[in-house]
Amino acid sequence: MTNTVDYYIATSSPWTYLATPRLKKLAEKYNLIINWKPFNIMEVFAKNGTALVKDRPKPVQINRLNELERWREHLNMPLTLGPKYFPVDITLSQKIIICCQNNNINPYDIAFSFMKSVWADEKDISNENTIKEVCRDCNLDGNSIIKQASEAVINDKYVKNTEDAIKNNVWGAPTFILDKELFWGQDRLDFLERKIQSILN
């Protein structure tokens, strides 16, 4: 069996924020490899005709907030329902996660820190000073990694991740793909675990 989960993420997604610590626990429990796939979620939304949060029908917006509040309490995670910097340009934060992978650095800490910065700390992750602060807290050289993030090889990987997302019918974040089966949404992690168990048995 494959033991690799492709993890399509957006650092501005509250659902990705809620999912990431639990996926880490699954990875540790079942000895999984997480293949982090930061992608251009705005491009994927446009490709599939998905409305931005602010443009969705009012009942959908209300239900989204209700669900976030429920999951916040259920998981006991800090989460601001209307963070100061949302929506936010996530391009640089996404590319820094790719940089970490290219340097054989586990991107969990930096990825989760970016998400937490948006949803718990209400910081602007499009701002380079915030990026540097998060990098410093994760023991990374912010100046160096920001410079690396501007390189063509990193942009090419970001574009490829987005192309892969479209090809594999990913339409939101988080999305998990294991053994060619797609699971969309943080509330599908139970089904992902069942899939893992079925492969292992």
MARDO-246405 format. One record per residue: x, y, z of N, C-alpha, C in turn; residue number from 0; chain. Coordinates in steps of 0.02 Angstrom, whole numbers. Each point is the difference from the previous one (the first is absolute). Layout:
N
PT    n_c1    n_c2    n_c3   ca_c1   ca_c2   ca_c3    c_c1    c_c2    c_c3    n  chain
PT       X       Y       Z       X       Y       Z       X       Y       Z  NUM      A
...
// end
This chain:
201
PT    n_c1    n_c2    n_c3   ca_c1   ca_c2   ca_c3    c_c1    c_c2    c_c3    n  chain
PT      42     -60       0     -42      60       0      43      62       0    0      A
PT     -27      54     -23      33      64       9     -12      25      70    1      A
PT      51      30      30      -9      28      67       7      76      -2    2      A
PT     -13      28     -60       6      72      -9     -68      32     -11    3      A
PT     -14      52      40     -61      39      -8      19      66     -32    4      A
PT     -29      14     -58       8      67     -30     -48      47      37    5      A
PT      30      53      27     -39      46      43      -3      68     -33    6      A
PT     -57      15     -32     -10      64     -34     -25      51      50    7      A
PT      39      54       8     -14      48      53      -2      72     -24    8      A
PT     -33      41      41       3      72      -8       9      28      70    9      A
PT      52      40      10      15      25      67     -52      49      26   10      A
PT     -44      24     -43     -54      44      22     -64     -37      17   11      A
PT       0     -65      -9     -61     -39      10      -9     -19      73   12      A
PT     -56      18      31     -10     -20      69      -8     -75       7   13      A
PT     -27     -31     -52     -10     -72       2      67     -37      -3   14      A
PT      48      28     -38      67     -29      -2      33       8      68   15      A
PT     -11      58      31      26      13      68     -26     -52      49   16      A
PT     -65     -14      -4     -30     -48      46      23     -72     -15   17      A
PT      15     -14     -62      18     -68     -20      73     -19      14   18      A
PT      44      48      -6      72     -15      -2      26     -37      61   19      A
PT     -16      20      62      26     -38      57     -26     -72       2   20      A
PT     -62     -10     -22     -28     -67       0      30     -44     -54   21      A
PT      16      30     -57      35     -39     -52      69     -20      25   22      A
PT      33      44      35      66     -17      29      -6     -60      45   23      A
PT     -52      -3      41      -9     -57      46     -12     -64     -40   24      A
PT     -38       4     -54     -10     -59     -42      65     -23     -31   25      A
PT      40      48     -23      64     -17     -31      45     -37      50   26      A
PT       0      24      62      41     -32      51     -28     -69      19   27      A
PT     -65      -6       3     -32     -63      20      10     -55     -52   28      A
PT      -2      19     -64       2     -50     -54      64       3     -41   29      A
PT      48      39      22      64       6     -36     -10      23     -72   30      A
PT     -39      53      -7     -14      28     -66      50      54     -18   31      A
PT      10       8     -64      38      57     -27     -50      52     -24   32      A
PT       7      61      22     -43      54     -23      36      38     -56   33      A
PT     -29      -1     -59      27      37     -57     -39      67      -4   34      A
PT      29      51      29     -33      65       4      -6      31     -70   35      A
PT     -61      21     -17     -13      27     -67     -35      68       5   36      A
PT      37      52      21     -29      67      -2     -18      18     -72   37      A
PT     -60      26     -11     -21      14     -68     -37      67      -2   38      A
PT     -10      24     -61     -34      64     -10     -76     -11       3   39      A
PT     -27       7      59     -71     -16       9     -45      49     -37   40      A
PT      23      62      -9     -40      49     -37      -7     -21     -73   41      A
PT      54     -27     -28      -3     -24     -70     -48     -60      -5   42      A
PT       3     -43      49     -44     -59      -1     -73      21       9   43      A
PT     -12      48      45     -68      26       8     -26      28     -66   44      A
PT      42      40     -33     -20      30     -64     -14     -53     -52   45      A
PT      43     -50      -3      -7     -54     -49     -66     -37       9   46      A
PT     -22      -8      63     -59     -39      15     -63      41      13   47      A
PT       7      67      -5     -57      42      10     -22       5      73   48      A
PT      48     -11      47     -16       3      71       3      73      23   49      A
PT     -52      23      31      -3      69      24      46       9      60   50      A
PT      29      60       6      37      17      61     -48       4      59   51      A
PT      27      -5      60     -42      -1      60     -48      59       1   52      A
PT      26      60     -15     -41      60       4     -55       2     -53   53      A
PT       7     -41     -52     -49       1     -55     -49     -58       4   54      A
PT       6     -42      52     -45     -56       6     -67      22      29   55      A
PT     -53     -38     -13     -66      19      27       2       7      76   56      A
PT     -41      45      25       0      16      72      -9     -63      43   57      A
PT     -46     -45     -16      -8     -60      42      64     -42       2   58      A
PT      37      -3     -56      63     -37      -2      51      32      46   59      A
PT       4      66      -2      47      36      43     -16     -10      74   60      A
PT     -64       3      16     -21     -10      70      17     -71      23   61      A
PT     -15     -49     -42      14     -70      19      75     -12       7   62      A
PT      40      32     -43      73      -6       5      23      22      69   63      A
PT     -24      57      23      20      25      66     -24     -45      56   64      A
PT     -61     -26      -7     -25     -47      50      44     -62       5   65      A
PT      19     -26     -59      42     -60      -1      70      14      29   66      A
PT      28      57     -16      65      18      27      -3       4      77   67      A
PT     -55      29      25      -7       6      72      -6     -69      33   68      A
PT     -39     -43     -31      -8     -68      27      66     -37       1   69      A
PT      37       3     -55      63     -36      -4      53      30      46   70      A
PT      -1      66       7      45      33      46      -9     -27      71   71      A
PT     -62      -6      20     -15     -25      67      15     -75       6   72      A
PT     -18     -37     -52      11     -73       1      74     -18       5   73      A
PT      41      37     -38      72     -15      -1      39      40      52   74      A
PT     -34      47      32      32      42      51      61      36     -29   75      A
PT     -11      32     -58      54      37     -34     -20      74      -3   76      A
PT      47      45      13     -15      71      -7     -15      17     -73   77      A
PT     -54      36     -11     -18      19     -68     -46      60       2   78      A
PT      21      53     -34     -41      61      -5     -45      -6     -60   79      A
PT     -65       6      10     -47     -11     -55       7      52     -55   80      A
PT      18      62      18       9      53     -50      68      31       8   81      A
PT      53     -35     -20      68      26      11      13      64     -38   82      A
PT      44      40      27      15      66     -28      26      -3     -70   83      A
PT      41     -51     -15      32      -5     -66     -26     -62     -36   84      A
PT     -62       5     -22     -30     -52     -42     -54      33     -42   85      A
PT       3     -11     -66      49     -40     -37      69      33      -1   86      A
PT      50     -40     -16      69      24       0      38     -36     -56   87      A
PT      49      35     -28      42     -30     -52      47     -51      33   88      A
PT      -7     -63     -19      38     -53      32      59     -25     -42   89      A
PT      12      33     -56      50     -26     -48      68     -12      32   90      A
PT      26      50      35      67      -7      29       1     -55      53   91      A
PT     -49      -2      43      -1     -53      51      -3     -69     -31   92      A
PT     -38      -8     -54      -4     -64     -34      67     -20     -30   93      A
PT      33      49     -31      64     -15     -31      54     -16      51   94      A
PT      -4      30      59      49     -16      53      -8     -72      23   95      A
PT     -61     -25       2     -11     -71      16      34     -44     -51   96      A
PT      -5      19     -64      35     -37     -53      75       3      10   97      A
PT      25      58      18      72       8      14      22     -49      54   98      A
PT     -38      -6      52      18     -47      54       5     -71     -27   99      A
PT     -48     -20     -39       3     -68     -29      62      -8     -43  100      A
PT      16      50     -40      59      -4     -43      64      -5      40  101      A
PT      -1      25      62      59      -3      43      -4     -56      51  102      A
PT     -46     -47     -12      -8     -58      44     -16      20      72  103      A
PT     -38      54       7     -24      23      65     -74     -17       6  104      A
PT     -19     -35      53     -70     -16      11     -39      66       4  105      A
PT     -48      11     -45     -34      66      -2     -57       7      51  106      A
PT     -11     -50      42     -58       4      44       0      63      42  107      A
PT      56      14      35       1      56      47     -14      66     -34  108      A
PT      34      12     -57      -9      64     -34     -69       6     -30  109      A
PT     -25     -55     -29     -67       1     -31     -53      14      52  110      A
PT       3     -37      56     -51      10      51       7      69      32  111      A
PT      60      25       6      11      67      28     -31      54     -44  112      A
PT       6      -8     -66     -33      48     -45     -76      -2      10  113      A
PT     -28     -59       4     -72      -7       9     -22      30      67  114      A
PT      37     -15      52     -16      26      66       7      76       1  115      A
PT      48      26     -37       8      73      -4     -62      34     -26  116      A
PT     -33     -32     -49     -61      29     -28     -58      -8      48  117      A
PT     -10     -61      24     -63     -17      33       0       7      76  118      A
PT      58       2      31       2       9      72      34      65      20  119      A
PT      53      19     -36      39      59      19     -18      62     -39  120      A
PT     -41      -7     -51     -24      56     -42      58      41     -28  121      A
PT      46     -35     -32      58      33     -31      -6      -4     -76  122      A
PT      35      44     -33      -2       6     -73      57     -40     -31  123      A
PT     -15     -61     -24      54     -42     -27      19      18     -72  124      A
PT     -29      54     -25      26      26     -64      56      51      12  125      A
PT       9      20      62      51      49      19      66     -35      14  126      A
PT      54      23     -31      64     -33       8      25       2      72  127      A
PT     -16      52      37      21       3      70     -34     -55      41  128      A
PT     -63     -13     -14     -35     -55      33      31     -67     -21  129      A
PT      15      -6     -64      32     -61     -25      65     -13      36  130      A
PT      41      52       7      64      -7      34      -9     -18      73  131      A
PT     -50      29      31     -14     -16      71     -19     -73       8  132      A
PT     -43     -25     -44     -20     -70       3      59     -45     -13  133      A
PT      41      18     -49      59     -40     -16      47      -3      60  134      A
PT      10      57      32      45       3      58     -26     -46      56  135      A
PT     -65       1      11     -29     -42      52       6     -74     -16  136      A
PT       9     -15     -65       8     -70     -21      73     -17     -15  137      A
PT      45      43      24      72     -10      -7      22      -3     -73  138      A
PT     -30      43     -41      19       6     -70      25      71     -13  139      A
PT      46       6     -48      27      65     -20     -50      32     -48  140      A
PT     -38      49      24     -52      30     -40      26      34     -63  141      A
PT      54      37       6      28      35     -58      21     -50     -55  142      A
PT      33     -52      21      24     -50     -48     -57     -37     -34  143      A
PT     -50     -19      39     -53     -41     -28     -47      43     -43  144      A
PT      -9      63      17     -40      45     -42      34       9     -68  145      A
PT      66       8       1      37       5     -63      -7     -63     -41  146      A
PT       6     -57      32      -7     -64     -35     -70      -7     -29  147      A
PT     -50      25      36     -69      -7     -23     -14      37     -65  148      A
PT      43      47     -19      -9      37     -62      32     -34     -60  149      A
PT      34     -56      12      35     -34     -54     -49     -37     -45  150      A
PT      19      -7     -63     -44     -30     -50     -18     -72      17  151      A
PT      46     -37      29     -13     -70      16     -56      -7      51  152      A
PT      -5      48      46     -54      -1      50     -66      18     -32  153      A
PT       1      52     -41     -62      19     -35     -24     -56     -45  154      A
PT      46     -33     -35     -19     -56     -44     -34     -55      40  155      A
PT      25     -13      60     -30     -52      42     -70      21      23  156      A
PT      -8      64      15     -65      26      21     -50      -7     -58  157      A
PT      22      17     -60     -42      -7     -59     -18     -74     -11  158      A
PT      50     -44       8     -12     -72     -10     -49     -26      52  159      A
PT       6      21      62     -48     -21      51     -71      20     -19  160      A
PT      -7      60     -27     -65      25     -20     -27     -40     -59  161      A
PT      43     -15     -48     -20     -41     -57     -21     -69      23  162      A
PT      38     -28      48     -17     -66      27     -67       2      35  163      A
PT     -12      54      37     -64       7      34     -58      -2     -49  164      A
PT       6      38     -54     -52       2     -51      -9     -68     -33  165      A
PT      56     -32     -17      -2     -65     -32     -32     -53      45  166      A
PT      10       6      65     -25     -51      47     -67      19      31  167      A
PT     -33      50     -28     -67      20      23      -2      29      70  168      A
PT      56      29      20       1      37      63     -35      66     -11  169      A
PT     -45      18      46     -35      64     -10      -2      41      63  170      A
PT      33     -22      52       2      39      62      54     -27      45  171      A
PT       9      33      57      51     -20      47     -30      -6      70  172      A
PT      20     -51      37      51     -49     -17     -29     -58     -42  173      A
PT      43     -29     -40     -17     -60     -37      56     -50      11  174      A
PT     -19     -63      11      47     -54      11     -10     -52     -55  175      A
PT      54     -23     -30      -5     -54     -49      46     -56      21  176      A
PT     -29     -59       9      36     -60      19     -19     -56     -47  177      A
PT      50     -30     -31     -12     -57     -44     -53      18     -53  178      A
PT       6      61     -27     -42      27     -53     -72      16      22  179      A
PT     -14      -6      64     -67      18      25       3      68      34  180      A
PT     -47      43     -17      -1      69      24     -49       7      59  181      A
PT      24      37      50     -42      17      58       4      76       7  182      A
PT     -58      32      -4      -1      73       4     -29      22      67  183      A
PT      37      45      34     -26      30      60      27     -31      64  184      A
PT       9      42      51      28     -24      63     -48     -48      35  185      A
PT     -64       2     -17     -47     -46      30      -1     -68     -35  186      A
PT      46     -10     -48       6     -66     -32      60     -39      26  187      A
PT      32      26      52      59     -35      26     -16     -69      27  188      A
PT     -61      -9      27     -20     -67      23      -2     -49     -58  189      A
PT     -25      23     -57      -2     -43     -59      70     -14     -26  190      A
PT      43      50       4      70     -12     -20      31     -54      44  191      A
PT     -13       4      65      28     -51      45     -28     -69     -16  192      A
PT     -63      -4     -16     -29     -65     -19      33     -27     -63  193      A
PT      15      44     -47      35     -21     -61      69     -27      18  194      A
PT      36      36      44      66     -23      21      -5     -69      31  195      A
PT     -48      -9      44      -9     -65      34     -17     -55     -49  196      A
PT     -42      15     -50     -18     -51     -49      59     -22     -42  197      A
PT      47      46     -12      60     -17     -39      48     -41      42  198      A
PT       4      17      64      46     -35      44     -23     -71      17  199      A
PT     -66     -10       1     -27     -66      20       4     -51     -56  200      A
// end
